[in-house]
């Protein structure tokens, strides 16, 4: 990439990360079951993004059966990632949920070379270990009798699904526009979750939750995740994953201002380790 293009791509990726980091504070305020809230989030985001693509006259054709299969897998993994993450949010505070989720860079650093047959980069493993150290420092002591263990397990399943989704999506991204790819995956997720509003829905809960679901649909999904998918063209999935390690920092700041959740000294120390990996990866990826 040219210097200006690299700079714009770097800014776009960081705006995506800021928008995605709002998911914790929005999700924490929801009262509906995760499957129901994710359905409404996907439906609203599909309508918003679909309208944008319609007026842009975007090409929404899928090039091959192979691409179709990978897009289906990516959409299914993304839906599983969102639902399990929201279960984690419902069981613990934002910090525990979002920090457990962000074990996905370490998972990506190991899985991407195995799946895409790319070369292992030693410094990726070092940075992934640094991120894991930061998350370990931030994590509180765990009482096996409370909901924290379940929250962490849901967060780890969410992390694995997110890592795999980014890897499989990157395999087909050279053939598609980022907005179109996100639209495909939103359609898949909406279709997957259709039964849940009929099984678990409540008009009273929807009345309370709709502003937060709208925020998730527009800011977190349409802007954040679309920009992230766009930048999968310019960076490897590992690079995007490691740079996404800044999200816990943003994600802890949002509830600090809006939910009065104050980070502990351990959170600040672990966040510092995560920030180091973020800036090192940004520097290394721009050198390439």
PyMOL commands that set and color helices and strands:
alter all, ss='L'
color gray80, all
select helices_A, chain A and resi 3-20+23-28+34-55+65-91+94-101+104-116+122-138+148-173+178-192+194-200+203-231+237-258+265-287
alter helices_A, ss='H'
color red, helices_A
deselect
rebuild
show_as cartoon
